Amino acid sequence: TSSSSSSKSSNSVALGRTSKASKASDLLQKLTVKAVQQEDFLQAQKLKELRIRLCQMREVINEAIAKEEFLAAHKAKQELSKFIDSLYMTTLSKKEEHTT
């Protein structure tokens, strides 16, 4: 039973660490909808692809944790953090420019 409780705590840690990713994913989704409404389909496609990549990176972390490959999970988390930071510096910062 101790292994099942450690798995549960590992999963809750993974979920907590992806809240930033969840917020970024939600924002990408909103921007995609807005781009479609404005008929900027190339931007909508780009945003969709970024959101898919974000989801794939989150899945890599969750799979590594499920397999108890914690070093791989740590590395994947670092890559995800860099990806999210780059999103905010580029794509998501453009949203703020358009709303001001």
N, C-alpha and C positions, 0 to 999 in steps of 0.2 A: 504493500500500500504506500510505502514511502516514495516509490518511483512515480506512482500516479499523482501524488501531491506535488512532487517536484515538477512534473510535466504541467500541472495546472498553474503553478506559479510561473513557470517559464512562459506559458502562453499568455498569461496576464501581463507579464513584462513586455512581450512582443506587442500586444495590443496597445499598451500605454505608450510605447516608443513610436508607434505609427500614427499617433494622433496628429502630428504635424503633417504626415503624409496624407491623412484623411482630409485635412483642411485644404491642402494643396490640390488634391483630387477633386474635391467639391468645387473649388474655385475654377479649376480647369474646365469642369463640366459647365459651370455657369457662363464662362467666357465662350465656350463652344456654342452654347445655345444663342448667346448674344451675336456671335459671328454669323450664325446661320440666319438669324432674324435680319441682320444687316446685309445678307447675301454675300458675305465674304467667305466663300466656300473653301478657298485655299487656306485661309487662317483657321477655319473650323477643322479642316483635315489635319493640319499641323497640331492643333490643340488636342484633338482626339488621339493622335499618335503619341503625344507626350503623356497623356493620361494612361494609355495602355502600357507604356513603358514604366510609368510610376507603379501601376498595379502589379506588373511582373516583378519589379524589384521588391515590393512588399511580400510577394509570394515566395521569393527566394529566401527571405529572412524567416518567414514562418515555416518553410520546409526544413531549413537548417535547424531551427529550434526543435521541431518535432523529432528530428533525427538525433538530437542532442549533439549537433556539430556546432558548438558555441563559438569557436574561432571563425568558422565560415559565416555564422550569423553576425558576428561582430564586424567582419570585413564588409559584408553585404549592407549592414546598417550604415557604415561609414560612407559607402558608395551612394546609398539612398540619400543621406544627409547632404552630400555634395550636389547630387542631382536636384534636390529640392532647393538648395541655396541658389543654384544656377537658374532654376525656374523663376525664383523671386527676383533675381537680379535682371533677368531678361523679359521673359514672357509676361509674368505676373505684374512686374513694375509698369509695363505698357498699359495695363488696365487702369492704373492710377492716373497715368497721363491723360487718358481718354475721359476720365470722369471729372477732371478738374477744369 
